[in-house]
Amino acid sequence: ELLVQGARLGRIAGDHLQCELDVHKAIRAGLALCQPGDVLVFGCGSSISELTEALRPTRPEIARRIEAEAV
């Protein structure tokens, strides 16, 4: 919530802000908004498995690729 408040203070339009506390849902929501050529930057305070588990339902091939590279 503090990040959302800071973004509002920075005059970012409210319709451009989304707050999702579930890391898996947040990553999937961010990816859903991306267009070809976009880069999604996110912070994940736990492990790479959070990212791969978020990707697995919709992009299993990418999840497998990340897991292979992380070994």
PDB file with one MODEL, atoms N, CA, C and O in Angstrom:
MODEL        1
ATOM      1  N   GLU A   1       0.827  -1.193   0.000  1.00  0.00           N
ATOM      2  CA  GLU A   1       0.000   0.000   0.000  1.00  0.00           C
ATOM      3  C   GLU A   1       0.870   1.255   0.000  1.00  0.00           C
ATOM      4  O   GLU A   1       0.488   2.265  -0.591  1.00  0.00           O
ATOM      5  N   LEU A   2       2.020   1.210   0.645  1.00  0.00           N
ATOM      6  CA  LEU A   2       2.902   2.378   0.648  1.00  0.00           C
ATOM      7  C   LEU A   2       3.399   2.709  -0.755  1.00  0.00           C
ATOM      8  O   LEU A   2       3.535   3.882  -1.100  1.00  0.00           O
ATOM      9  N   LEU A   3       3.666   1.701  -1.556  1.00  0.00           N
ATOM     10  CA  LEU A   3       4.097   1.955  -2.932  1.00  0.00           C
ATOM     11  C   LEU A   3       2.999   2.623  -3.731  1.00  0.00           C
ATOM     12  O   LEU A   3       3.271   3.518  -4.530  1.00  0.00           O
ATOM     13  N   VAL A   4       1.764   2.202  -3.529  1.00  0.00           N
ATOM     14  CA  VAL A   4       0.632   2.816  -4.223  1.00  0.00           C
ATOM     15  C   VAL A   4       0.489   4.272  -3.788  1.00  0.00           C
ATOM     16  O   VAL A   4       0.272   5.150  -4.623  1.00  0.00           O
ATOM     17  N   GLN A   5       0.609   4.532  -2.501  1.00  0.00           N
ATOM     18  CA  GLN A   5       0.528   5.907  -2.006  1.00  0.00           C
ATOM     19  C   GLN A   5       1.628   6.767  -2.616  1.00  0.00           C
ATOM     20  O   GLN A   5       1.382   7.904  -3.019  1.00  0.00           O
ATOM     21  N   GLY A   6       2.839   6.225  -2.684  1.00  0.00           N
ATOM     22  CA  GLY A   6       3.946   6.963  -3.287  1.00  0.00           C
ATOM     23  C   GLY A   6       3.708   7.243  -4.756  1.00  0.00           C
ATOM     24  O   GLY A   6       4.023   8.330  -5.240  1.00  0.00           O
ATOM     25  N   ALA A   7       3.160   6.281  -5.466  1.00  0.00           N
ATOM     26  CA  ALA A   7       2.862   6.482  -6.885  1.00  0.00           C
ATOM     27  C   ALA A   7       1.807   7.562  -7.063  1.00  0.00           C
ATOM     28  O   ALA A   7       1.900   8.383  -7.975  1.00  0.00           O
ATOM     29  N   ARG A   8       0.804   7.563  -6.193  1.00  0.00           N
ATOM     30  CA  ARG A   8      -0.231   8.604  -6.272  1.00  0.00           C
ATOM     31  C   ARG A   8       0.363   9.979  -5.998  1.00  0.00           C
ATOM     32  O   ARG A   8       0.013  10.954  -6.664  1.00  0.00           O
ATOM     33  N   LEU A   9       1.254  10.058  -5.027  1.00  0.00           N
ATOM     34  CA  LEU A   9       1.920  11.331  -4.738  1.00  0.00           C
ATOM     35  C   LEU A   9       2.762  11.784  -5.919  1.00  0.00           C
ATOM     36  O   LEU A   9       2.946  12.981  -6.138  1.00  0.00           O
ATOM     37  N   GLY A  10       3.267  10.830  -6.672  1.00  0.00           N
ATOM     38  CA  GLY A  10       4.041  11.143  -7.870  1.00  0.00           C
ATOM     39  C   GLY A  10       3.162  11.451  -9.065  1.00  0.00           C
ATOM     40  O   GLY A  10       3.645  11.568 -10.192  1.00  0.00           O
ATOM     41  N   ARG A  11       1.876  11.580  -8.815  1.00  0.00           N
ATOM     42  CA  ARG A  11       0.890  11.968  -9.832  1.00  0.00           C
ATOM     43  C   ARG A  11       0.688  10.932 -10.924  1.00  0.00           C
ATOM     44  O   ARG A  11       0.417  11.283 -12.072  1.00  0.00           O
ATOM     45  N   ILE A  12       0.817   9.673 -10.581  1.00  0.00           N
ATOM     46  CA  ILE A  12       0.473   8.612 -11.525  1.00  0.00           C
ATOM     47  C   ILE A  12      -1.032   8.415 -11.437  1.00  0.00           C
ATOM     48  O   ILE A  12      -1.587   8.290 -10.346  1.00  0.00           O
ATOM     49  N   ALA A  13      -1.683   8.388 -12.581  1.00  0.00           N
ATOM     50  CA  ALA A  13      -3.139   8.277 -12.626  1.00  0.00           C
ATOM     51  C   ALA A  13      -3.610   7.004 -11.930  1.00  0.00           C
ATOM     52  O   ALA A  13      -3.017   5.937 -12.093  1.00  0.00           O
ATOM     53  N   GLY A  14      -4.676   7.131 -11.159  1.00  0.00           N
ATOM     54  CA  GLY A  14      -5.212   6.001 -10.415  1.00  0.00           C
ATOM     55  C   GLY A  14      -5.604   4.827 -11.280  1.00  0.00           C
ATOM     56  O   GLY A  14      -5.522   3.679 -10.843  1.00  0.00           O
ATOM     57  N   ASP A  15      -6.036   5.100 -12.518  1.00  0.00           N
ATOM     58  CA  ASP A  15      -6.434   3.996 -13.397  1.00  0.00           C
ATOM     59  C   ASP A  15      -5.233   3.229 -13.937  1.00  0.00           C
ATOM     60  O   ASP A  15      -5.401   2.191 -14.576  1.00  0.00           O
ATOM     61  N   HIS A  16      -4.022   3.728 -13.686  1.00  0.00           N
ATOM     62  CA  HIS A  16      -2.804   3.028 -14.089  1.00  0.00           C
ATOM     63  C   HIS A  16      -2.191   2.233 -12.943  1.00  0.00           C
ATOM     64  O   HIS A  16      -1.169   1.569 -13.117  1.00  0.00           O
ATOM     65  N   LEU A  17      -2.812   2.301 -11.782  1.00  0.00           N
ATOM     66  CA  LEU A  17      -2.273   1.617 -10.606  1.00  0.00           C
ATOM     67  C   LEU A  17      -3.092   0.380 -10.275  1.00  0.00           C
ATOM     68  O   LEU A  17      -4.322   0.401 -10.306  1.00  0.00           O
ATOM     69  N   GLN A  18      -2.396  -0.676  -9.964  1.00  0.00           N
ATOM     70  CA  GLN A  18      -3.029  -1.892  -9.464  1.00  0.00           C
ATOM     71  C   GLN A  18      -2.197  -2.376  -8.290  1.00  0.00           C
ATOM     72  O   GLN A  18      -0.968  -2.319  -8.329  1.00  0.00           O
ATOM     73  N   CYS A  19      -2.852  -2.843  -7.264  1.00  0.00           N
ATOM     74  CA  CYS A  19      -2.145  -3.385  -6.109  1.00  0.00           C
ATOM     75  C   CYS A  19      -2.585  -4.827  -5.911  1.00  0.00           C
ATOM     76  O   CYS A  19      -3.736  -5.094  -5.568  1.00  0.00           O
ATOM     77  N   GLU A  20      -1.665  -5.747  -6.129  1.00  0.00           N
ATOM     78  CA  GLU A  20      -1.938  -7.176  -5.946  1.00  0.00           C
ATOM     79  C   GLU A  20      -0.862  -7.735  -5.030  1.00  0.00           C
ATOM     80  O   GLU A  20       0.313  -7.760  -5.395  1.00  0.00           O
ATOM     81  N   LEU A  21      -1.251  -8.181  -3.852  1.00  0.00           N
ATOM     82  CA  LEU A  21      -0.281  -8.648  -2.869  1.00  0.00           C
ATOM     83  C   LEU A  21       0.136 -10.096  -3.068  1.00  0.00           C
ATOM     84  O   LEU A  21       1.196 -10.497  -2.588  1.00  0.00           O
ATOM     85  N   ASP A  22      -0.662 -10.881  -3.754  1.00  0.00           N
ATOM     86  CA  ASP A  22      -0.286 -12.264  -4.047  1.00  0.00           C
ATOM     87  C   ASP A  22       0.735 -12.246  -5.180  1.00  0.00           C
ATOM     88  O   ASP A  22       0.427 -11.803  -6.286  1.00  0.00           O
ATOM     89  N   VAL A  23       1.943 -12.724  -4.912  1.00  0.00           N
ATOM     90  CA  VAL A  23       3.033 -12.619  -5.889  1.00  0.00           C
ATOM     91  C   VAL A  23       2.700 -13.333  -7.195  1.00  0.00           C
ATOM     92  O   VAL A  23       3.032 -12.829  -8.268  1.00  0.00           O
ATOM     93  N   HIS A  24       2.062 -14.476  -7.128  1.00  0.00           N
ATOM     94  CA  HIS A  24       1.731 -15.204  -8.355  1.00  0.00           C
ATOM     95  C   HIS A  24       0.725 -14.431  -9.195  1.00  0.00           C
ATOM     96  O   HIS A  24       0.881 -14.310 -10.410  1.00  0.00           O
ATOM     97  N   LYS A  25      -0.307 -13.909  -8.543  1.00  0.00           N
ATOM     98  CA  LYS A  25      -1.312 -13.118  -9.263  1.00  0.00           C
ATOM     99  C   LYS A  25      -0.701 -11.834  -9.810  1.00  0.00           C
ATOM    100  O   LYS A  25      -1.031 -11.411 -10.918  1.00  0.00           O
ATOM    101  N   ALA A  26       0.183 -11.217  -9.043  1.00  0.00           N
ATOM    102  CA  ALA A  26       0.806  -9.965  -9.475  1.00  0.00           C
ATOM    103  C   ALA A  26       1.658 -10.164 -10.727  1.00  0.00           C
ATOM    104  O   ALA A  26       1.599  -9.359 -11.656  1.00  0.00           O
ATOM    105  N   ILE A  27       2.442 -11.228 -10.750  1.00  0.00           N
ATOM    106  CA  ILE A  27       3.282 -11.499 -11.921  1.00  0.00           C
ATOM    107  C   ILE A  27       2.415 -11.787 -13.136  1.00  0.00           C
ATOM    108  O   ILE A  27       2.681 -11.277 -14.225  1.00  0.00           O
ATOM    109  N   ARG A  28       1.380 -12.601 -12.958  1.00  0.00           N
ATOM    110  CA  ARG A  28       0.496 -12.912 -14.086  1.00  0.00           C
ATOM    111  C   ARG A  28      -0.227 -11.664 -14.580  1.00  0.00           C
ATOM    112  O   ARG A  28      -0.394 -11.486 -15.786  1.00  0.00           O
ATOM    113  N   ALA A  29      -0.659 -10.797 -13.664  1.00  0.00           N
ATOM    114  CA  ALA A  29      -1.334  -9.558 -14.065  1.00  0.00           C
ATOM    115  C   ALA A  29      -0.382  -8.651 -14.839  1.00  0.00           C
ATOM    116  O   ALA A  29      -0.765  -8.058 -15.848  1.00  0.00           O
ATOM    117  N   GLY A  30       0.850  -8.545 -14.369  1.00  0.00           N
ATOM    118  CA  GLY A  30       1.839  -7.732 -15.080  1.00  0.00           C
ATOM    119  C   GLY A  30       2.122  -8.265 -16.467  1.00  0.00           C
ATOM    120  O   GLY A  30       2.200  -7.497 -17.426  1.00  0.00           O
ATOM    121  N   LEU A  31       2.275  -9.567 -16.581  1.00  0.00           N
ATOM    122  CA  LEU A  31       2.521 -10.181 -17.893  1.00  0.00           C
ATOM    123  C   LEU A  31       1.340  -9.987 -18.832  1.00  0.00           C
ATOM    124  O   LEU A  31       1.524  -9.788 -20.033  1.00  0.00           O
ATOM    125  N   ALA A  32       0.132 -10.044 -18.292  1.00  0.00           N
ATOM    126  CA  ALA A  32      -1.062  -9.873 -19.124  1.00  0.00           C
ATOM    127  C   ALA A  32      -1.132  -8.475 -19.728  1.00  0.00           C
ATOM    128  O   ALA A  32      -1.718  -8.288 -20.795  1.00  0.00           O
ATOM    129  N   LEU A  33      -0.542  -7.501 -19.057  1.00  0.00           N
ATOM    130  CA  LEU A  33      -0.554  -6.127 -19.559  1.00  0.00           C
ATOM    131  C   LEU A  33       0.558  -5.847 -20.561  1.00  0.00           C
ATOM    132  O   LEU A  33       0.508  -4.852 -21.284  1.00  0.00           O
ATOM    133  N   CYS A  34       1.547  -6.708 -20.607  1.00  0.00           N
ATOM    134  CA  CYS A  34       2.692  -6.490 -21.500  1.00  0.00           C
ATOM    135  C   CYS A  34       2.310  -6.687 -22.962  1.00  0.00           C
ATOM    136  O   CYS A  34       1.496  -7.543 -23.308  1.00  0.00           O
ATOM    137  N   GLN A  35       2.921  -5.874 -23.799  1.00  0.00           N
ATOM    138  CA  GLN A  35       2.806  -5.975 -25.247  1.00  0.00           C
ATOM    139  C   GLN A  35       4.148  -6.475 -25.779  1.00  0.00           C
ATOM    140  O   GLN A  35       5.154  -6.385 -25.075  1.00  0.00           O
ATOM    141  N   PRO A  36       4.186  -7.001 -27.008  1.00  0.00           N
ATOM    142  CA  PRO A  36       5.467  -7.438 -27.581  1.00  0.00           C
ATOM    143  C   PRO A  36       6.517  -6.326 -27.496  1.00  0.00           C
ATOM    144  O   PRO A  36       6.260  -5.180 -27.863  1.00  0.00           O
ATOM    145  N   GLY A  37       7.684  -6.687 -27.012  1.00  0.00           N
ATOM    146  CA  GLY A  37       8.769  -5.722 -26.862  1.00  0.00           C
ATOM    147  C   GLY A  37       8.843  -5.088 -25.482  1.00  0.00           C
ATOM    148  O   GLY A  37       9.844  -4.451 -25.154  1.00  0.00           O
ATOM    149  N   ASP A  38       7.796  -5.250 -24.658  1.00  0.00           N
ATOM    150  CA  ASP A  38       7.807  -4.702 -23.303  1.00  0.00           C
ATOM    151  C   ASP A  38       8.733  -5.516 -22.409  1.00  0.00           C
ATOM    152  O   ASP A  38       9.036  -6.675 -22.690  1.00  0.00           O
ATOM    153  N   VAL A  39       9.170  -4.892 -21.340  1.00  0.00           N
ATOM    154  CA  VAL A  39       9.962  -5.567 -20.318  1.00  0.00           C
ATOM    155  C   VAL A  39       9.214  -5.406 -19.001  1.00  0.00           C
ATOM    156  O   VAL A  39       8.869  -4.291 -18.610  1.00  0.00           O
ATOM    157  N   LEU A  40       8.969  -6.507 -18.327  1.00  0.00           N
ATOM    158  CA  LEU A  40       8.317  -6.470 -17.020  1.00  0.00           C
ATOM    159  C   LEU A  40       9.394  -6.569 -15.951  1.00  0.00           C
ATOM    160  O   LEU A  40      10.142  -7.546 -15.899  1.00  0.00           O
ATOM    161  N   VAL A  41       9.469  -5.565 -15.109  1.00  0.00           N
ATOM    162  CA  VAL A  41      10.439  -5.550 -14.013  1.00  0.00           C
ATOM    163  C   VAL A  41       9.658  -5.771 -12.722  1.00  0.00           C
ATOM    164  O   VAL A  41       8.660  -5.097 -12.467  1.00  0.00           O
ATOM    165  N   PHE A  42      10.113  -6.709 -11.921  1.00  0.00           N
ATOM    166  CA  PHE A  42       9.427  -6.991 -10.667  1.00  0.00           C
ATOM    167  C   PHE A  42      10.451  -7.358  -9.615  1.00  0.00           C
ATOM    168  O   PHE A  42      11.567  -7.773  -9.929  1.00  0.00           O
ATOM    169  N   GLY A  43      10.063  -7.204  -8.382  1.00  0.00           N
ATOM    170  CA  GLY A  43      10.905  -7.614  -7.270  1.00  0.00           C
ATOM    171  C   GLY A  43      10.250  -8.786  -6.572  1.00  0.00           C
ATOM    172  O   GLY A  43       9.038  -8.799  -6.362  1.00  0.00           O
ATOM    173  N   CYS A  44      11.040  -9.747  -6.223  1.00  0.00           N
ATOM    174  CA  CYS A  44      10.503 -10.934  -5.562  1.00  0.00           C
ATOM    175  C   CYS A  44      11.411 -11.231  -4.373  1.00  0.00           C
ATOM    176  O   CYS A  44      12.558 -11.642  -4.543  1.00  0.00           O
ATOM    177  N   GLY A  45      10.895 -11.023  -3.192  1.00  0.00           N
ATOM    178  CA  GLY A  45      11.718 -11.140  -1.999  1.00  0.00           C
ATOM    179  C   GLY A  45      11.999 -12.548  -1.532  1.00  0.00           C
ATOM    180  O   GLY A  45      12.631 -12.736  -0.493  1.00  0.00           O
ATOM    181  N   SER A  46      11.547 -13.536  -2.268  1.00  0.00           N
ATOM    182  CA  SER A  46      11.788 -14.898  -1.799  1.00  0.00           C
ATOM    183  C   SER A  46      12.731 -15.627  -2.739  1.00  0.00           C
ATOM    184  O   SER A  46      13.944 -15.436  -2.655  1.00  0.00           O
ATOM    185  N   SER A  47      12.212 -16.452  -3.625  1.00  0.00           N
ATOM    186  CA  SER A  47      13.096 -17.242  -4.475  1.00  0.00           C
ATOM    187  C   SER A  47      12.581 -17.275  -5.906  1.00  0.00           C
ATOM    188  O   SER A  47      11.468 -16.840  -6.198  1.00  0.00           O
ATOM    189  N   ILE A  48      13.415 -17.800  -6.784  1.00  0.00           N
ATOM    190  CA  ILE A  48      13.048 -17.906  -8.194  1.00  0.00           C
ATOM    191  C   ILE A  48      11.839 -18.813  -8.375  1.00  0.00           C
ATOM    192  O   ILE A  48      11.127 -18.710  -9.374  1.00  0.00           O
ATOM    193  N   SER A  49      11.605 -19.698  -7.416  1.00  0.00           N
ATOM    194  CA  SER A  49      10.445 -20.595  -7.521  1.00  0.00           C
ATOM    195  C   SER A  49       9.131 -19.821  -7.505  1.00  0.00           C
ATOM    196  O   SER A  49       8.142 -20.282  -8.075  1.00  0.00           O
ATOM    197  N   GLU A  50       9.101 -18.661  -6.869  1.00  0.00           N
ATOM    198  CA  GLU A  50       7.888 -17.830  -6.899  1.00  0.00           C
ATOM    199  C   GLU A  50       7.560 -17.429  -8.331  1.00  0.00           C
ATOM    200  O   GLU A  50       6.399 -17.454  -8.737  1.00  0.00           O
ATOM    201  N   LEU A  51       8.580 -17.062  -9.090  1.00  0.00           N
ATOM    202  CA  LEU A  51       8.375 -16.683 -10.489  1.00  0.00           C
ATOM    203  C   LEU A  51       7.930 -17.876 -11.316  1.00  0.00           C
ATOM    204  O   LEU A  51       6.962 -17.782 -12.071  1.00  0.00           O
ATOM    205  N   THR A  52       8.620 -18.989 -11.182  1.00  0.00           N
ATOM    206  CA  THR A  52       8.268 -20.146 -12.008  1.00  0.00           C
ATOM    207  C   THR A  52       6.877 -20.678 -11.667  1.00  0.00           C
ATOM    208  O   THR A  52       6.152 -21.114 -12.561  1.00  0.00           O
ATOM    209  N   GLU A  53       6.496 -20.651 -10.399  1.00  0.00           N
ATOM    210  CA  GLU A  53       5.151 -21.102 -10.022  1.00  0.00           C
ATOM    211  C   GLU A  53       4.084 -20.151 -10.548  1.00  0.00           C
ATOM    212  O   GLU A  53       2.981 -20.585 -10.880  1.00  0.00           O
ATOM    213  N   ALA A  54       4.395 -18.863 -10.627  1.00  0.00           N
ATOM    214  CA  ALA A  54       3.442 -17.901 -11.185  1.00  0.00           C
ATOM    215  C   ALA A  54       3.269 -18.112 -12.683  1.00  0.00           C
ATOM    216  O   ALA A  54       2.170 -17.944 -13.212  1.00  0.00           O
ATOM    217  N   LEU A  55       4.338 -18.477 -13.361  1.00  0.00           N
ATOM    218  CA  LEU A  55       4.297 -18.659 -14.812  1.00  0.00           C
ATOM    219  C   LEU A  55       3.715 -19.998 -15.238  1.00  0.00           C
ATOM    220  O   LEU A  55       3.111 -20.100 -16.306  1.00  0.00           O
ATOM    221  N   ARG A  56       3.891 -21.017 -14.419  1.00  0.00           N
ATOM    222  CA  ARG A  56       3.539 -22.381 -14.815  1.00  0.00           C
ATOM    223  C   ARG A  56       2.115 -22.544 -15.364  1.00  0.00           C
ATOM    224  O   ARG A  56       1.955 -23.235 -16.371  1.00  0.00           O
ATOM    225  N   PRO A  57       1.069 -21.951 -14.766  1.00  0.00           N
ATOM    226  CA  PRO A  57      -0.284 -22.182 -15.289  1.00  0.00           C
ATOM    227  C   PRO A  57      -0.516 -21.636 -16.700  1.00  0.00           C
ATOM    228  O   PRO A  57      -1.257 -22.235 -17.479  1.00  0.00           O
ATOM    229  N   THR A  58       0.103 -20.520 -17.029  1.00  0.00           N
ATOM    230  CA  THR A  58      -0.163 -19.887 -18.324  1.00  0.00           C
ATOM    231  C   THR A  58       0.989 -19.989 -19.308  1.00  0.00           C
ATOM    232  O   THR A  58       0.778 -19.923 -20.519  1.00  0.00           O
ATOM    233  N   ARG A  59       2.205 -20.149 -18.802  1.00  0.00           N
ATOM    234  CA  ARG A  59       3.384 -20.208 -19.667  1.00  0.00           C
ATOM    235  C   ARG A  59       4.347 -21.285 -19.184  1.00  0.00           C
ATOM    236  O   ARG A  59       5.464 -20.985 -18.763  1.00  0.00           O
ATOM    237  N   PRO A  60       3.914 -22.533 -19.246  1.00  0.00           N
ATOM    238  CA  PRO A  60       4.736 -23.620 -18.697  1.00  0.00           C
ATOM    239  C   PRO A  60       6.091 -23.759 -19.371  1.00  0.00           C
ATOM    240  O   PRO A  60       7.068 -24.125 -18.717  1.00  0.00           O
ATOM    241  N   GLU A  61       6.170 -23.476 -20.663  1.00  0.00           N
ATOM    242  CA  GLU A  61       7.456 -23.599 -21.356  1.00  0.00           C
ATOM    243  C   GLU A  61       8.473 -22.587 -20.843  1.00  0.00           C
ATOM    244  O   GLU A  61       9.664 -22.888 -20.757  1.00  0.00           O
ATOM    245  N   ILE A  62       8.011 -21.398 -20.505  1.00  0.00           N
ATOM    246  CA  ILE A  62       8.915 -20.377 -19.959  1.00  0.00           C
ATOM    247  C   ILE A  62       9.339 -20.772 -18.546  1.00  0.00           C
ATOM    248  O   ILE A  62      10.500 -20.599 -18.175  1.00  0.00           O
ATOM    249  N   ALA A  63       8.407 -21.299 -17.760  1.00  0.00           N
ATOM    250  CA  ALA A  63       8.744 -21.751 -16.401  1.00  0.00           C
ATOM    251  C   ALA A  63       9.826 -22.825 -16.447  1.00  0.00           C
ATOM    252  O   ALA A  63      10.775 -22.790 -15.664  1.00  0.00           O
ATOM    253  N   ARG A  64       9.681 -23.782 -17.369  1.00  0.00           N
ATOM    254  CA  ARG A  64      10.695 -24.847 -17.495  1.00  0.00           C
ATOM    255  C   ARG A  64      12.048 -24.264 -17.906  1.00  0.00           C
ATOM    256  O   ARG A  64      13.089 -24.685 -17.401  1.00  0.00           O
ATOM    257  N   ARG A  65      12.029 -23.310 -18.810  1.00  0.00           N
ATOM    258  CA  ARG A  65      13.285 -22.698 -19.271  1.00  0.00           C
ATOM    259  C   ARG A  65      13.999 -21.968 -18.138  1.00  0.00           C
ATOM    260  O   ARG A  65      15.216 -22.079 -17.993  1.00  0.00           O
ATOM    261  N   ILE A  66      13.245 -21.226 -17.340  1.00  0.00           N
ATOM    262  CA  ILE A  66      13.836 -20.508 -16.205  1.00  0.00           C
ATOM    263  C   ILE A  66      14.419 -21.500 -15.203  1.00  0.00           C
ATOM    264  O   ILE A  66      15.524 -21.300 -14.698  1.00  0.00           O
ATOM    265  N   GLU A  67      13.681 -22.560 -14.918  1.00  0.00           N
ATOM    266  CA  GLU A  67      14.178 -23.574 -13.978  1.00  0.00           C
ATOM    267  C   GLU A  67      15.469 -24.206 -14.484  1.00  0.00           C
ATOM    268  O   GLU A  67      16.387 -24.453 -13.702  1.00  0.00           O
ATOM    269  N   ALA A  68      15.545 -24.466 -15.773  1.00  0.00           N
ATOM    270  CA  ALA A  68      16.754 -25.070 -16.345  1.00  0.00           C
ATOM    271  C   ALA A  68      17.946 -24.125 -16.242  1.00  0.00           C
ATOM    272  O   ALA A  68      19.067 -24.564 -15.985  1.00  0.00           O
ATOM    273  N   GLU A  69      17.710 -22.836 -16.441  1.00  0.00           N
ATOM    274  CA  GLU A  69      18.791 -21.847 -16.374  1.00  0.00           C
ATOM    275  C   GLU A  69      19.238 -21.584 -14.944  1.00  0.00           C
ATOM    276  O   GLU A  69      20.392 -21.225 -14.710  1.00  0.00           O
ATOM    277  N   ALA A  70      18.333 -21.760 -13.986  1.00  0.00           N
ATOM    278  CA  ALA A  70      18.634 -21.442 -12.588  1.00  0.00           C
ATOM    279  C   ALA A  70      19.454 -22.523 -11.898  1.00  0.00           C
ATOM    280  O   ALA A  70      19.949 -22.307 -10.792  1.00  0.00           O
ATOM    281  N   VAL A  71      19.605 -23.667 -12.524  1.00  0.00           N
ATOM    282  CA  VAL A  71      20.334 -24.781 -11.897  1.00  0.00           C
ATOM    283  C   VAL A  71      21.813 -24.519 -11.893  1.00  0.00           C
ATOM    284  O   VAL A  71      22.585 -25.346 -11.406  1.00  0.00           O
TER     285      VAL A  71
ENDMDL
END
